[in-house]
Amino acid sequence: MEQSADREKRPPLDQSLNDAEKDRLKTLLSSFPGEDAMDLEEMDGFFAALICGPVLVSTSEYLPEVWGGEDAPFDTADDLNEFLNLAMRHWNSIARKLGHTGRCLPALARLRGRRGDPTG
């Protein structure tokens, strides 16, 4: 019953992270053992690339890359669920910022026709 109560307290996946939650995600990322674990900035770029990529990659395939290894570095299911909630909400926020509609256009294509367009 306690896990169910914890789940009910978690914000929905379409809700962006607030500053305290971003700090918590940074803390979790920095606690992962191993040199290959990502920090928040690396995860931002990684998520953006996955969101814009032509192939849908499953969570089970890309999350081990985030924490730098095959095994999930969590002591409890609740720890894992906390991380997943924060990470998925962050993913969704990045997708919204990119205006994800199934594909992402290169940045220069978005600038064409705007004042100060570097491509002429």
C-alpha positions, 0 to 999 in steps of 0.5 A: 500500500505504501508504494501505491501511496508514493505513486499517487504523490508523483506528478504526472509525466506531462508536468515539467520539472521545477527547480527543486526536481531538476536539482534532485535529478542532478543529484541522482545522476551524480550519484551513479557509479562509474565514469560513463554515467551522464550528468544533466547536460549530457542527458539533455543532449542525449534525450534531444538526439533520441527524440529527433532521431528517425528510430524510436529507441525503447527506454530499456535500451537507452536508460543504461546509457544514462546511468553508465552501465547495464545494471540499474544503480538503484537500491529499491524499486521506489528509488528507480520509480523516482528516477524514472518519473523525473527522467520521463518528465524531463524527456517530455519537457525537451520534446515539447521545447523541440516542438516534436511532431514526429520529426525535428528540423535542423536549426538552420531550417527553422531560421530561414526567412527570419530577420538576420538569417545567416543563410541569406 
